[in-house]
Amino acid sequence: MLRLTDITLPLDHTPADLDAAVAQRLAIAPADLERVSVFRRGNDARRKNAIKLVYALDVVVKDEAGVLARLADDPHVRPTPDISYRFPVRAPEGWAGPRPVVIGAGPCGLLAALILAQMGLKPIIIERGKAVRERTKDTWGLWRRSELNPESNVQFGEGGAGTFSDGKLYSRIKDPRHLGRKVLTEFVKAGAPEDILTEAHPHIGTFRLVTMVMSMRETIEQLGGEYRFGTRVEDFEIAQEDGERRLKGLHLSTGEFLEAEHVIMAVGHSARDTFEVLHNRGVHIEAKPFAIGVRIEHPQSWVDKARYGPCAGNPILGAAAYALSYKAKNGRTVYSFCMCPGGRVVAATSEEGRVVTNGMSQYSRAEFNANSGLVVDISPERDFPGHPLAGIELQRRFEELAYVAGGSNYQAPGQKVSDFMAGRPSTEFGEVTPSYQPGVHLTDLAQCLPDFVIEAIREALPVFGRQVPGYDHPDVVMTGVETRTSSPVRIGRGRDCQSLNTRGLYPAGEGAGYAGGILSAAVDGIRVAEALALELVGA
């Protein structure tokens, strides 16, 4: 089979046009083309009046060797690579050895547990939040009634923070083993739409993520895995053996002590109490950069028109997205983050007396507004030096200020772009109606953001307005604050994926500082599960 890349065709092309383009590229007769399948499809929207679809294709021809020899110098014609997943090890039949433990049931923990279960190791999955259906009810409790459950919300519970997001399934990570394909394949088995295997920028959406997560849990349980919901790890038993620190077990919120010497830490970026416990136990933790800012909302139709021009609304293209970045004069980078076409801004706090915003959309991306984080980079050296957990305290400080600025009732503080640029509080909405629930309280966002963030965003908005017409429209609404862009800490680990100073502890995923989204977290979960299995079972 051959892999052809960079095949471009107009939006309205037919299947016959695709076959003809392949035959032309390979310089073969149509009769010599046996099969064409789409591996990946994206679009090139640089010319809005002539948007193209861009394909990577897998092709079967009658004389593959001859075609490869003739086109040996063409980098876009190569043998199709083998991207099938192979387990590095499997437990012996009837494995009765120690059961690995996975803490956290987000994308990282979910894939780690699935891989361990498929290798026959019968993992125990500990999740402080609830199963996804019950968790969804608690999440809506905050959005509709301003009632927060600190243990079951957008951040905590089965599926992790990614469940209430756009469900983006693409990443820029290096993935030479094609582990991302394994993730997508398992998602499709669990009920995700098959187009995530072929779209260049696939997504699922919240409702489909919920059913998918439930299906994967059922698979893990059928393979001998065990879930414990509503259970928080309160402490780690660590002993000194043969000159090194070793994990011996976990103290749980149920009062139980669970013996465990092989534990994957997949707790997500908001498990602040767990980070504190790990630090107090001497586990190697260091502060890492993240970003802080706001959510900005535009009518989706404005973004569609700006990105696709006369092709806006074409069902093949769907709702348009954008990615923006600007280096401000104060040395800060302002950039769009977690852009959610056709979605809504959601309340994403996990702690009482604090306000956090995030973005979410469904698979259809059919809601009225587009939203994105508009954030500014911060770093330990410049902004929160001196302590590994100082970034957490910085996040908390501005989340508390946002809670007060929003009225101390979980409404989010908001401001129109025109007022933000002028440095005055907003008093009424204009053309753009914000989507955040339980509501937006108009005010001045300068009350709950660092001065350098305000300065950098004010400088960036007109620049972004030239790149995406309407981006800096006076009535565009920004809500605050966006603080959970990534983990404020990194839990150090070695090449064997174990903690730098505590054997048996495997930091993983976004919370440990090794991922940044659903796909990269899931891929990291696979890598760490493989490392644990090799340690536990042997090569």
C-alpha positions as CSV (number, residue, x, y, z in Angstrom):
1,M,0.0,0.0,0.0
2,L,1.2,3.5,-0.8
3,R,0.8,6.7,1.3
4,L,0.2,9.8,-0.8
5,T,0.3,13.2,0.9
6,D,-0.5,16.7,-0.2
7,I,-3.3,15.9,-2.6
8,T,-5.4,19.0,-2.9
9,L,-8.9,19.4,-4.4
10,P,-11.7,22.0,-4.3
11,L,-14.4,21.8,-1.7
12,D,-17.0,20.6,-4.2
13,H,-15.0,17.7,-5.6
14,T,-16.5,14.3,-6.2
15,P,-15.1,10.8,-5.3
16,A,-14.3,10.4,-9.0
17,D,-12.2,13.6,-8.8
18,L,-10.2,12.1,-6.0
19,D,-9.4,8.9,-7.9
20,A,-8.5,10.9,-10.9
21,A,-6.1,13.1,-8.9
22,V,-4.4,10.0,-7.5
23,A,-4.0,8.4,-10.9
24,Q,-2.6,11.7,-12.3
25,R,-0.1,12.1,-9.4
26,L,1.1,8.5,-9.8
27,A,1.0,8.8,-13.7
28,I,-0.9,5.5,-14.0
29,A,-4.0,4.5,-15.9
30,P,-7.2,4.6,-13.9
31,A,-7.6,0.9,-14.4
32,D,-4.3,0.4,-12.5
33,L,-5.8,2.1,-9.4
34,E,-7.4,-0.6,-7.2
35,R,-8.4,1.2,-4.0
36,V,-8.2,4.7,-2.4
37,S,-8.9,5.4,1.3
38,V,-8.6,8.6,3.2
39,F,-6.0,8.6,6.0
40,R,-6.2,12.3,6.8
41,R,-8.2,15.3,5.5
42,G,-7.6,18.9,6.3
43,N,-8.2,22.2,4.6
44,D,-6.1,25.1,3.2
45,A,-8.1,28.3,3.8
46,R,-5.3,30.8,2.9
47,R,-7.3,31.9,-0.2
48,K,-10.8,32.4,1.1
49,N,-12.3,32.4,-2.4
50,A,-10.6,29.1,-3.3
51,I,-10.5,26.9,-0.2
52,K,-9.0,23.5,-0.8
53,L,-9.2,20.2,0.9
54,V,-5.9,18.6,1.5
55,Y,-5.6,14.8,1.7
56,A,-3.2,12.1,2.9
57,L,-4.4,8.9,1.2
58,D,-3.7,5.2,1.3
59,V,-3.7,3.7,-2.1
60,V,-3.5,0.2,-3.6
61,V,-2.1,0.0,-7.2
62,K,-1.4,-3.0,-9.5
63,D,2.4,-2.3,-9.7
64,E,3.4,-0.8,-6.4
65,A,7.1,-1.6,-6.8
66,G,7.2,0.0,-10.2
67,V,5.4,3.2,-9.0
68,L,7.8,3.5,-6.0
69,A,10.9,3.1,-8.2
70,R,9.6,5.6,-10.7
71,L,8.7,8.2,-8.0
72,A,11.6,7.5,-5.7
73,D,12.4,11.2,-5.5
74,D,8.8,12.3,-4.6
75,P,8.6,12.8,-0.8
76,H,4.8,12.6,-1.1
77,V,4.7,9.1,-2.4
78,R,6.0,6.5,0.1
79,P,5.0,3.0,1.4
80,T,2.2,3.2,4.0
81,P,3.9,3.0,7.4
82,D,2.8,0.3,9.9
83,I,1.0,2.2,12.6
84,S,-0.5,-0.8,14.4
85,Y,-0.1,-0.9,18.2
86,R,1.9,-3.7,19.8
87,F,2.0,-4.4,23.5
88,P,5.6,-4.4,24.8
89,V,4.7,-7.2,27.3
90,R,1.8,-9.2,28.6
91,A,1.2,-10.7,32.0
92,P,1.3,-14.5,32.2
93,E,-2.0,-16.2,32.0
94,G,-3.8,-16.0,35.4
95,W,-1.6,-13.2,36.6
96,A,-1.7,-13.1,40.4
97,G,1.0,-10.6,41.0
98,P,0.7,-7.1,42.5
99,R,-2.1,-5.0,40.9
100,P,-1.0,-1.6,39.6
101,V,-2.9,1.4,40.8
102,V,-3.9,4.4,38.6
103,I,-4.9,7.6,40.5
104,G,-7.2,9.6,38.3
105,A,-9.7,8.7,35.6
106,G,-9.1,11.5,33.1
107,P,-7.6,10.9,29.6
108,C,-4.2,9.9,31.0
109,G,-5.5,7.6,33.7
110,L,-8.1,6.1,31.4
111,L,-5.7,5.1,28.7
112,A,-3.1,3.9,31.3
113,A,-5.7,1.7,32.9
114,L,-7.0,0.4,29.6
115,I,-3.5,-0.6,28.4
116,L,-2.7,-2.2,31.8
117,A,-6.0,-4.1,31.6
118,Q,-5.3,-5.2,28.0
119,M,-1.9,-6.5,29.1
120,G,-3.6,-8.6,31.8
121,L,-2.6,-6.6,34.9
122,K,-6.0,-5.9,36.3
123,P,-5.5,-2.3,37.5
124,I,-7.2,-0.5,40.4
125,I,-8.4,3.0,39.4
126,I,-8.9,5.5,42.2
127,E,-11.0,8.6,41.3
128,R,-11.8,11.2,43.9
129,G,-14.9,12.4,41.9
130,K,-18.0,10.5,40.8
131,A,-18.8,8.3,37.8
132,V,-19.4,10.5,34.8
133,R,-23.2,10.5,34.8
134,E,-23.4,11.6,38.4
135,R,-20.6,14.0,37.9
136,T,-22.5,15.7,35.1
137,K,-25.4,16.4,37.4
138,D,-23.0,18.0,40.0
139,T,-21.4,20.1,37.2
140,W,-24.8,21.4,36.1
141,G,-25.5,22.2,39.7
142,L,-22.8,24.8,39.6
143,W,-23.8,26.1,36.2
144,R,-27.5,26.3,37.0
145,R,-27.8,26.9,40.8
146,S,-24.3,28.2,41.8
147,E,-23.8,25.1,43.9
148,L,-20.3,23.7,43.9
149,N,-19.3,20.2,44.9
150,P,-15.5,20.4,45.5
151,E,-15.1,16.7,44.8
152,S,-17.3,16.4,41.7
153,N,-17.1,19.2,39.1
154,V,-15.5,20.2,35.8
155,Q,-12.0,19.3,37.1
156,F,-12.7,16.1,39.2
157,G,-14.6,13.0,38.2
158,E,-14.6,10.3,35.6
159,G,-13.3,11.5,32.3
160,G,-11.3,14.4,33.8
161,A,-11.4,18.0,32.8
162,G,-11.4,17.0,29.1
163,T,-15.0,15.7,29.4
164,F,-16.3,19.3,29.7
165,S,-14.3,20.7,26.8
166,D,-14.3,20.9,23.0
167,G,-12.9,17.3,23.0
168,K,-10.0,18.2,20.7
169,L,-8.0,15.2,19.7
170,Y,-5.0,16.6,18.0
171,S,-1.6,17.5,19.3
172,R,1.8,18.7,18.3
173,I,3.7,16.1,20.3
174,K,6.3,13.9,18.8
175,D,4.7,10.5,18.3
176,P,7.1,8.2,16.4
177,R,5.3,5.1,17.6
178,H,1.9,6.4,16.5
179,L,0.4,6.0,20.0
180,G,-2.1,8.7,19.1
181,R,-3.6,6.3,16.6
182,K,-4.1,3.7,19.3
183,V,-5.9,6.3,21.4
184,L,-8.2,7.3,18.5
185,T,-8.9,3.7,17.6
186,E,-9.9,2.9,21.2
187,F,-12.1,6.0,21.3
188,V,-13.9,4.8,18.1
189,K,-14.4,1.4,19.6
190,A,-16.0,3.1,22.6
191,G,-18.4,5.0,20.4
192,A,-16.6,8.1,19.2
193,P,-17.4,9.1,15.6
194,E,-15.2,7.4,13.0
195,D,-14.2,10.7,11.4
196,I,-11.8,11.3,14.3
197,L,-9.5,8.8,12.5
198,T,-9.4,10.9,9.3
199,E,-10.0,14.6,10.2
200,A,-6.8,16.7,10.6
201,H,-8.3,18.4,13.6
202,P,-10.7,15.9,15.1
203,H,-12.9,16.5,18.1
204,I,-15.7,14.7,20.0
205,G,-17.6,17.1,22.2
206,T,-18.9,16.7,25.7
207,F,-22.0,14.5,25.2
208,R,-20.2,11.9,23.1
209,L,-17.3,12.0,25.5
210,V,-19.6,11.0,28.4
211,T,-20.9,7.8,26.7
212,M,-17.4,7.0,25.4
213,V,-15.9,7.2,28.8
214,M,-18.6,4.9,30.2
215,S,-17.9,2.3,27.5
216,M,-14.2,2.3,28.2
217,R,-14.8,1.8,31.9
218,E,-17.0,-1.2,31.0
219,T,-14.1,-2.6,28.9
220,I,-11.6,-2.1,31.7
221,E,-13.8,-3.8,34.2
222,Q,-14.5,-6.8,31.9
223,L,-10.7,-7.2,31.7
224,G,-10.4,-7.4,35.5
225,G,-9.9,-3.7,36.3
226,E,-11.6,-2.2,39.4
227,Y,-12.9,1.4,39.8
228,R,-13.2,3.1,43.2
229,F,-15.1,6.4,42.8
230,G,-15.5,9.0,45.5
231,T,-12.1,8.0,46.9
232,R,-9.3,10.5,47.4
233,V,-5.7,9.6,48.1
234,E,-4.9,11.5,51.3
235,D,-1.3,10.3,51.8
236,F,1.5,8.2,50.4
237,E,3.4,5.6,52.4
238,I,7.1,5.9,51.5
239,A,9.8,3.8,53.0
240,Q,13.6,3.8,52.8
241,E,14.9,0.5,51.4
242,D,18.4,-0.4,50.2
243,G,19.4,3.3,50.1
244,E,16.4,4.5,48.1
245,R,12.9,5.8,48.7
246,R,10.1,3.3,47.7
247,L,6.4,3.7,47.5
248,K,4.7,1.2,49.7
249,G,1.0,2.2,49.7
250,L,-1.8,4.7,49.8
251,H,-3.9,6.1,52.6
252,L,-7.4,6.7,51.2
253,S,-10.2,9.0,52.2
254,T,-12.3,5.9,53.0
255,G,-9.9,5.1,55.9
256,E,-8.4,2.2,54.0
257,F,-4.7,1.6,53.5
258,L,-4.1,0.2,50.1
259,E,-0.8,-1.6,49.6
260,A,0.6,-0.4,46.3
261,E,4.2,-0.4,45.0
262,H,3.4,0.5,41.4
263,V,1.2,3.7,41.1
264,I,0.5,5.9,38.1
265,M,-0.1,9.5,39.2
266,A,-2.6,10.9,36.6
267,V,-4.4,13.4,38.9
268,G,-4.8,16.3,36.4
269,H,-3.7,19.9,36.7
270,S,-6.1,20.9,39.5
271,A,-5.3,18.3,42.2
272,R,-3.7,21.0,44.4
273,D,-4.1,19.2,47.7
274,T,-2.4,16.1,46.2
275,F,0.6,18.2,45.0
276,E,0.9,19.6,48.5
277,V,0.9,16.1,50.0
278,L,3.5,14.9,47.5
279,H,5.7,17.9,48.3
280,N,5.4,17.3,52.0
281,R,6.4,13.7,51.5
282,G,9.6,14.8,49.7
283,V,8.6,13.7,46.2
284,H,10.6,15.8,43.6
285,I,8.3,18.6,42.4
286,E,9.3,21.8,40.6
287,A,7.4,24.8,39.5
288,K,6.7,25.2,35.7
289,P,5.4,27.9,33.4
290,F,1.7,28.2,32.6
291,A,-0.5,31.1,31.5
292,I,-3.3,33.4,32.8
293,G,-5.9,35.5,31.1
294,V,-9.6,35.5,30.1
295,R,-12.1,33.8,27.9
296,I,-13.1,35.9,24.9
297,E,-16.4,35.3,23.0
298,H,-17.5,36.2,19.4
299,P,-20.5,35.2,17.4
300,Q,-19.4,32.1,15.5
301,S,-20.7,33.6,12.3
302,W,-18.1,36.4,12.6
303,V,-15.3,33.9,12.9
304,D,-16.7,31.8,10.0
305,K,-16.8,34.8,7.8
306,A,-13.3,36.0,8.8
307,R,-11.7,32.6,8.2
308,Y,-13.7,31.2,5.3
309,G,-15.1,34.3,3.5
310,P,-17.8,33.2,0.9
311,C,-17.3,29.6,1.9
312,A,-18.5,30.2,5.5
313,G,-21.3,27.8,6.4
314,N,-20.1,25.0,4.1
315,P,-20.9,21.8,6.0
316,I,-17.5,20.2,5.0
317,L,-15.6,23.0,6.7
318,G,-17.9,23.2,9.8
319,A,-17.4,25.9,12.4
320,A,-14.2,27.9,11.9
321,A,-11.4,28.0,14.5
322,Y,-8.4,30.3,14.8
323,A,-4.9,30.2,16.5
324,L,-3.3,33.5,17.4
325,S,-0.1,34.6,19.0
326,Y,1.7,38.0,19.6
327,K,4.8,39.0,21.5
328,A,4.0,42.2,23.4
329,K,6.5,45.0,24.2
330,N,6.7,44.0,27.8
331,G,8.2,40.7,26.7
332,R,5.0,38.6,27.3
333,T,3.5,36.3,24.7
334,V,-0.3,36.7,24.3
335,Y,-2.0,33.7,22.6
336,S,-5.3,32.0,22.0
337,F,-5.8,28.8,24.0
338,C,-8.3,26.0,23.8
339,M,-10.4,27.6,21.1
340,C,-14.0,26.2,21.1
341,P,-15.9,26.9,17.9
342,G,-19.7,26.9,18.4
343,G,-19.5,26.4,22.1
344,R,-19.8,28.1,25.5
345,V,-17.8,29.4,28.3
346,V,-18.2,27.3,31.5
347,A,-17.6,27.6,35.2
348,A,-14.6,25.4,35.9
349,T,-13.6,26.0,39.5
350,S,-12.9,23.1,41.9
351,E,-12.5,25.2,45.0
352,E,-15.0,27.2,47.0
353,G,-14.8,31.0,46.8
354,R,-13.0,31.0,43.5
355,V,-14.0,31.6,39.9
356,V,-12.3,29.8,36.9
357,T,-13.4,29.9,33.3
358,N,-13.0,27.3,30.6
359,G,-14.5,26.5,27.2
360,M,-16.7,23.6,26.0
361,S,-18.6,22.6,22.9
362,Q,-20.6,19.7,21.6
363,Y,-19.7,17.5,18.6
364,S,-22.0,19.6,16.4
365,R,-20.3,22.9,17.4
366,A,-23.6,24.5,16.7
367,E,-24.1,27.0,19.5
368,F,-24.1,30.7,18.7
369,N,-20.8,31.8,20.1
370,A,-17.1,30.9,19.6
371,N,-14.9,31.2,22.6
372,S,-11.2,30.9,23.3
373,G,-8.8,31.5,26.1
374,L,-6.9,34.8,25.6
375,V,-3.9,34.2,27.9
376,V,-0.4,35.6,28.7
377,D,2.6,33.4,29.6
378,I,4.0,33.5,33.1
379,S,7.1,31.7,34.5
380,P,8.4,30.7,37.9
381,E,11.6,32.7,37.4
382,R,9.9,36.0,36.7
383,D,6.5,35.7,38.4
384,F,6.4,33.2,41.3
385,P,9.9,32.2,42.4
386,G,11.1,30.6,45.5
387,H,8.8,27.6,46.1
388,P,7.6,24.6,43.9
389,L,4.0,25.3,44.8
390,A,4.1,29.1,44.4
391,G,2.2,28.9,41.0
392,I,-0.7,27.3,42.8
393,E,-0.9,30.2,45.2
394,L,-0.7,32.7,42.3
395,Q,-3.6,30.9,40.6
396,R,-5.7,30.9,43.8
397,R,-5.1,34.6,44.4
398,F,-6.5,35.7,41.0
399,E,-9.3,33.1,41.2
400,E,-10.4,34.6,44.5
401,L,-10.2,38.2,43.1
402,A,-12.4,37.0,40.2
403,Y,-14.9,35.5,42.6
404,V,-15.2,38.9,44.4
405,A,-15.3,40.9,41.2
406,G,-18.1,38.7,39.9
407,G,-20.2,39.3,42.9
408,S,-19.1,36.5,45.2
409,N,-21.7,34.1,43.9
410,Y,-19.8,32.2,41.1
411,Q,-20.8,34.6,38.4
412,A,-17.8,35.6,36.3
413,P,-16.5,39.1,36.0
414,G,-16.9,40.3,32.5
415,Q,-16.0,43.4,30.3
416,K,-16.6,44.5,26.8
417,V,-13.5,45.0,24.7
418,S,-14.2,48.7,24.2
419,D,-14.3,49.3,27.9
420,F,-11.3,47.1,28.6
421,M,-9.2,49.1,26.1
422,A,-10.4,52.3,27.7
423,G,-9.8,51.1,31.3
424,R,-13.4,51.7,32.5
425,P,-15.9,49.2,33.9
426,S,-18.6,47.9,31.6
427,T,-22.2,48.6,32.5
428,E,-24.2,47.0,29.7
429,F,-23.8,44.3,26.9
430,G,-23.9,45.2,23.2
431,E,-24.1,42.9,20.2
432,V,-22.4,40.0,21.9
433,T,-24.2,38.0,24.6
434,P,-21.9,35.9,26.8
435,S,-22.6,32.2,27.4
436,Y,-21.1,31.7,30.8
437,Q,-23.4,30.2,33.5
438,P,-24.3,30.9,36.2
439,G,-24.0,34.4,34.7
440,V,-21.7,37.3,33.9
441,H,-21.3,40.4,36.2
442,L,-20.1,43.4,34.2
443,T,-17.1,45.2,35.8
444,D,-13.5,46.0,35.2
445,L,-11.2,42.9,34.7
446,A,-8.2,44.9,35.9
447,Q,-9.5,44.0,39.4
448,C,-8.6,40.3,38.9
449,L,-5.7,40.1,36.5
450,P,-2.0,41.1,36.9
451,D,-1.1,44.5,35.4
452,F,1.3,42.9,32.9
453,V,-1.5,40.7,31.6
454,I,-3.8,43.7,31.1
455,E,-1.1,45.6,29.4
456,A,-0.2,42.7,27.0
457,I,-3.8,41.9,26.1
458,R,-4.5,45.6,25.3
459,E,-1.6,45.7,23.0
460,A,-2.5,42.3,21.3
461,L,-6.2,42.9,20.7
462,P,-5.8,45.4,17.7
463,V,-3.2,43.1,16.2
464,F,-5.5,40.1,16.4
465,G,-8.3,42.3,15.0
466,R,-6.3,42.8,11.8
467,Q,-5.7,39.0,11.6
468,V,-9.3,38.0,12.3
469,P,-11.7,40.9,11.4
470,G,-14.1,41.5,14.2
471,Y,-11.9,40.0,16.9
472,D,-11.5,43.3,18.7
473,H,-15.1,44.6,18.0
474,P,-16.1,47.0,20.8
475,D,-19.0,44.7,21.9
476,V,-16.9,41.5,22.2
477,V,-17.1,40.2,25.8
478,M,-14.3,38.9,27.9
479,T,-14.8,36.9,31.1
480,G,-12.3,36.0,33.8
481,V,-10.3,34.4,34.9
482,E,-8.6,31.6,32.9
483,T,-5.9,30.2,35.2
484,R,-6.0,26.4,34.6
485,T,-4.2,26.5,31.2
486,S,-1.8,23.8,32.4
487,S,-0.3,22.4,35.5
488,P,1.7,24.9,37.6
489,V,4.0,22.0,38.6
490,R,6.1,19.3,37.1
491,I,6.6,16.0,39.1
492,G,10.1,15.0,38.0
493,R,10.5,11.6,36.4
494,G,13.3,9.6,34.8
495,R,13.5,7.7,31.5
496,D,11.8,4.8,33.2
497,C,8.9,7.1,33.9
498,Q,9.3,6.7,37.7
499,S,9.7,9.6,40.1
500,L,13.2,11.0,40.2
501,N,13.5,10.2,43.9
502,T,10.6,7.7,44.7
503,R,10.6,4.3,43.1
504,G,7.2,2.9,42.2
505,L,5.6,6.3,41.7
506,Y,4.9,7.1,38.0
507,P,3.9,10.7,37.4
508,A,1.9,11.1,34.2
509,G,-0.2,13.3,32.1
510,E,-1.1,17.0,32.3
511,G,-1.1,17.2,36.1
512,A,2.5,15.9,36.3
513,G,3.5,18.4,33.6
514,Y,4.0,16.0,30.7
515,A,1.0,16.7,28.5
516,G,-1.3,19.5,27.4
517,G,-4.7,18.2,26.2
518,I,-6.7,15.0,25.8
519,L,-4.6,13.3,23.1
520,S,-1.2,14.1,24.6
521,A,-2.3,13.1,28.0
522,A,-3.7,9.8,26.7
523,V,-0.5,9.1,24.8
524,D,1.5,9.8,27.9
525,G,-0.8,7.4,29.8
526,I,0.1,4.7,27.4
527,R,3.8,5.3,27.6
528,V,3.8,5.3,31.4
529,A,1.6,2.2,31.6
530,E,4.1,0.4,29.3
531,A,7.0,1.4,31.5
532,L,5.2,0.2,34.6
533,A,4.3,-3.1,33.0
534,L,7.9,-3.7,31.9
535,E,9.0,-3.0,35.5
536,L,6.3,-5.2,37.0
537,V,6.3,-8.2,34.6
538,G,9.7,-7.8,32.9
539,A,10.6,-7.7,29.2
